[in-house]
Amino acid sequence: MSDRTPVPDGLVIVDKPSGFTSHDVVAKMRGIARTRRVGHAGTLDPMATGVLVLGVERATKLLGHLALTEKEYLGTIRLGQTTLTDDAEGELTSSTDASGVRRDAIDAGIAELTGDLMQVPSKVSAIKINGVRSYKRAREGEEFEIPARPVRVSSFTVYDIRDAVAEDGTPVLDLVVSVVCSSGTYIRALARDLGAGLGVGGHLTALRRTRVGPYKLDSARTLDQLQESLDVMPVARAAGSAFPRWEVDARRAKLLLNGVRLEMPAEYAGAGPVGVFGADGALLALVEESKGKAKSLAVFG
């Protein structure tokens, strides 16, 4: 892009590399897109790879609403070892022979971790406890508890079970799994809790996010690819794929953009965020129904 080319409003679907924090990816995108108005919808741990949704320019207004969507992962859980961080990045804290764990016990453990759960996140996480990041407290050796939070695991499936031997010689089991879950679910906490329930401990050794809401891995681009050619999903198409669509005529569009709270059709009651589009297909606003009226969440027109 030349310096004169305006940065388009829209979403960029990144295939995040391992070893990068989500903030690292945002910083890299600010350089590629030549704008500071870049944000992300939902973090990925440095170890994890896969779909990270970024907003550029006015599309950053969508991000807080996109973060509440369902996510899908492929991962590997190692049964037989626990770590300080519940994943392969952390220091090993225990090893137990897991070779005797039966498939029916694994299936029962996974069933216990499927559905609506109260999950305790990993202590080495970005959650704030009294204004301080949990990982900072953990690294300083502080004793503290993180309250359990409601999450939903819609699907938790084992595709393969592999016998393996860990570096310290412990017989372990590696489970290749897929998980579909609500935002805020920690996959490494699922690995920890599955191992704990089976009495052998567990941690996450690999994780790849394959979907965030409607945005899938097949539409994601690596940072190198984006450096070569910035692929931005226009903000209208991004909103149209993520939210219910409400089309209004020119008169109502003008009223909406002037701050008038329009009557909303009954079909959008309780639907959450709704994208409002003009007759020309342009995204005008993101609204939600409140007492039958359109309450504005973000204005784009």
C-alpha positions in Angstrom: 0.0 0.0 0.0 1.2 3.5 -0.7 1.1 6.1 2.0 -1.9 7.7 0.3 -4.0 4.6 0.3 -6.6 4.8 3.1 -6.7 1.8 5.4 -10.0 -0.1 4.8 -12.4 -0.6 7.7 -12.8 -4.3 8.3 -11.7 -7.5 9.9 -8.5 -9.4 9.4 -8.5 -13.1 10.1 -5.0 -14.1 11.2 -3.5 -17.6 11.5 -1.5 -16.8 14.7 1.9 -18.4 14.9 3.1 -20.2 18.1 5.2 -18.0 20.4 3.3 -14.8 19.6 1.0 -13.2 22.2 -2.2 -11.7 20.8 -0.8 -8.3 21.5 2.3 -9.2 19.5 0.0 -9.9 16.5 -1.8 -6.6 17.0 1.5 -4.7 17.1 2.6 -6.5 13.9 -0.7 -5.6 12.2 -0.4 -2.0 13.1 2.8 -1.9 11.1 1.3 -3.8 8.2 -1.9 -1.7 8.0 -0.1 1.5 9.0 -2.7 2.5 11.6 -2.8 2.3 15.4 -6.6 1.5 15.3 -6.2 -2.3 15.5 -7.7 -4.6 18.1 -8.4 -8.2 18.6 -11.5 -10.3 19.6 -10.5 -12.8 22.2 -6.9 -13.7 23.1 -4.9 -16.8 22.3 -2.2 -18.1 24.6 1.3 -17.7 23.1 1.7 -21.5 22.7 -1.6 -21.7 20.7 -2.0 -21.2 16.9 -4.9 -20.5 14.7 -7.8 -18.1 14.2 -7.3 -14.7 15.8 -9.8 -12.0 14.7 -8.5 -8.5 14.4 -10.4 -5.3 13.7 -8.9 -2.4 11.7 -10.1 1.2 11.9 -13.9 1.4 12.5 -14.3 -2.3 12.6 -12.7 -2.2 16.1 -16.2 -1.2 17.3 -17.4 -4.8 16.4 -14.8 -6.6 18.5 -16.4 -6.5 21.9 -19.5 -8.1 20.4 -17.7 -10.7 18.4 -15.8 -11.9 21.5 -19.0 -13.4 22.9 -19.3 -16.1 20.2 -18.6 -19.8 20.1 -15.1 -21.1 19.4 -13.7 -24.3 18.2 -10.3 -25.9 18.8 -8.1 -28.9 18.0 -5.6 -29.9 20.7 -3.5 -32.5 22.4 -3.9 -33.4 26.0 -1.2 -35.3 27.8 -2.4 -37.5 30.6 0.2 -38.4 33.3 1.9 -35.1 33.8 0.9 -31.7 35.3 2.6 -28.3 34.9 2.5 -25.0 36.6 0.6 -23.4 33.7 -1.6 -26.4 32.7 0.2 -26.4 29.3 3.6 -27.3 27.8 5.0 -23.8 28.5 5.1 -24.4 32.3 7.4 -26.1 34.6 6.6 -29.8 35.2 5.1 -30.3 38.7 4.2 -34.0 38.7 4.5 -37.3 36.7 2.3 -40.4 37.1 2.2 -43.6 35.0 -1.0 -43.1 32.9 -0.6 -46.3 30.8 -3.4 -48.1 32.8 -6.1 -45.4 32.2 -8.9 -47.1 30.3 -10.9 -45.6 27.4 -14.2 -45.9 29.2 -12.8 -43.8 32.1 -11.5 -41.2 29.7 -15.0 -41.0 28.0 -16.7 -40.7 31.4 -14.3 -37.9 32.4 -14.9 -36.0 29.2 -18.7 -36.4 29.7 -18.3 -34.7 33.1 -16.6 -31.8 31.4 -19.2 -31.3 28.7 -22.2 -29.0 28.9 -22.7 -26.1 31.3 -19.8 -26.0 33.7 -18.3 -23.9 36.5 -14.6 -23.7 35.5 -11.7 -22.4 37.5 -9.2 -20.8 35.0 -5.5 -21.5 35.2 -3.7 -19.4 37.7 -1.2 -18.4 35.0 -3.8 -16.5 33.0 -4.7 -12.9 32.1 -7.7 -12.8 34.4 -7.6 -9.9 36.9 -7.9 -10.6 40.6 -8.5 -7.3 42.4 -7.1 -5.4 39.5 -3.9 -7.5 39.2 -3.3 -10.1 36.4 -3.5 -13.6 37.7 -0.2 -14.6 36.0 1.6 -11.8 37.8 0.4 -12.9 41.2 1.4 -16.5 40.3 4.9 -15.6 39.1 5.5 -13.7 42.4 4.6 -16.8 44.3 1.5 -15.4 45.8 -1.2 -17.8 47.2 -4.6 -16.9 45.9 -7.8 -18.4 44.5 -9.6 -17.7 41.2 -13.4 -18.0 41.5 -15.0 -20.5 39.1 -16.8 -19.0 36.1 -19.7 -20.3 34.1 -18.7 -21.7 30.7 -20.3 -24.0 28.1 -18.6 -26.9 26.4 -20.9 -27.8 23.6 -18.7 -30.6 22.3 -15.6 -32.4 23.6 -14.5 -35.3 21.4 -11.5 -37.6 21.5 -10.2 -38.5 18.0 -7.1 -40.5 18.9 -5.3 -41.9 22.0 -1.6 -42.5 21.6 0.8 -44.3 24.1 3.9 -42.2 24.6 6.9 -41.9 27.0 7.6 -38.5 28.4 11.1 -37.0 28.6 11.5 -38.1 32.2 10.6 -41.7 31.2 7.0 -41.7 32.5 4.4 -43.7 30.4 1.8 -41.1 29.3 -1.3 -41.0 27.1 -1.7 -38.3 24.4 -5.3 -37.5 23.5 -6.1 -35.7 20.2 -9.3 -33.8 20.9 -11.6 -31.2 19.5 -13.6 -28.8 21.6 -16.5 -26.5 20.8 -17.1 -24.0 23.6 -18.2 -20.6 24.7 -15.8 -17.6 24.9 -13.9 -17.6 28.1 -13.4 -21.3 28.3 -9.8 -22.4 29.0 -8.9 -25.5 27.1 -5.8 -26.0 29.3 -8.1 -26.0 32.3 -10.2 -28.8 30.7 -6.9 -30.7 30.2 -6.0 -30.1 33.9 -9.4 -31.1 35.1 -9.6 -34.2 33.0 -6.3 -35.4 34.2 -7.2 -34.6 37.8 -10.5 -36.5 37.5 -8.6 -39.6 36.2 -6.1 -39.4 39.0 -3.0 -39.1 36.9 -2.9 -35.3 36.1 -2.9 -33.7 32.7 -1.9 -30.7 30.7 -2.3 -29.3 27.2 0.6 -29.9 24.8 -0.7 -28.3 21.6 -3.7 -26.1 20.7 -5.0 -24.8 17.4 -8.1 -22.6 17.2 -10.0 -23.5 14.0 -13.0 -21.2 14.4 -14.3 -18.0 16.1 -18.0 -17.6 15.5 -18.4 -17.7 11.7 -14.7 -17.1 11.0 -12.8 -20.3 10.1 -9.3 -21.3 9.5 -9.8 -21.5 5.8 -10.2 -17.7 5.6 -7.2 -17.0 7.9 -3.9 -15.7 6.6 -0.4 -15.9 8.1 1.4 -12.7 9.1 3.8 -13.3 6.2 0.9 -13.5 3.7 -0.7 -10.4 5.1 2.6 -8.5 4.8 2.6 -9.4 1.1 -1.1 -8.6 0.6 -3.3 -7.1 3.3 -6.6 -9.1 3.1 -9.3 -7.1 4.9 -12.9 -8.4 5.2 -15.1 -5.3 4.6 -16.9 -4.2 7.7 -20.4 -4.7 6.1 -19.6 -8.3 5.1 -18.0 -9.0 8.5 -21.1 -7.8 10.4 -23.4 -9.5 7.9 -21.7 -12.9 8.7 -21.7 -12.4 12.4 -25.0 -10.8 13.3 -28.7 -10.9 12.2 -29.3 -8.5 9.3 -31.9 -5.8 9.5 -32.3 -3.7 6.3 -33.9 -0.3 6.5 -35.0 2.3 3.9 -33.4 5.7 3.4 -35.9 7.5 5.7 -35.4 5.1 8.7 -31.6 5.1 8.0 -31.5 8.9 8.4 -33.6 8.8 11.6 -31.3 6.1 13.1 -28.1 8.0 12.3 -29.7 11.1 13.8 -30.1 9.3 17.1 -33.8 8.3 16.9 -34.5 5.0 18.5 -36.5 3.1 15.9 -39.1 0.5 16.5 -37.6 -2.9 15.9 -39.4 -5.8 14.2 -40.5 -8.4 16.7 -38.2 -11.1 15.1 -35.2 -9.4 16.6 -36.4 -9.4 20.2 -33.8 -11.0 22.4 -31.5 -11.6 19.4 -28.6 -9.8 20.8 -26.6 -7.5 18.5 -28.2 -6.9 15.1 -26.5 -5.3 12.1 -28.5 -2.5 10.5 -27.9 -2.1 6.8 -29.0 0.6 4.3 -30.6 -0.1 0.9 -27.1 0.1 -0.7 -25.8 -2.7 1.6 -23.7 -0.3 3.8 -23.5 -1.1 7.5 -25.1 1.8 9.4 -25.1 0.6 13.0 -25.0 -2.3 15.4 -28.0 -2.2 17.7 -29.9 -4.4 20.1 -33.6 -4.5 21.0 -34.6 -2.8 24.3 -38.3 -2.4 25.1 -39.1 -2.8 21.4 -36.7 0.0 20.3 -33.3 -0.1 18.7 -30.6 0.7 21.3 -27.4 1.7 19.5 -24.2 -0.3 20.3 -22.0 1.2 17.6 -22.6 3.6 14.6 -20.9 3.2 11.3 -22.9 5.3 8.9 
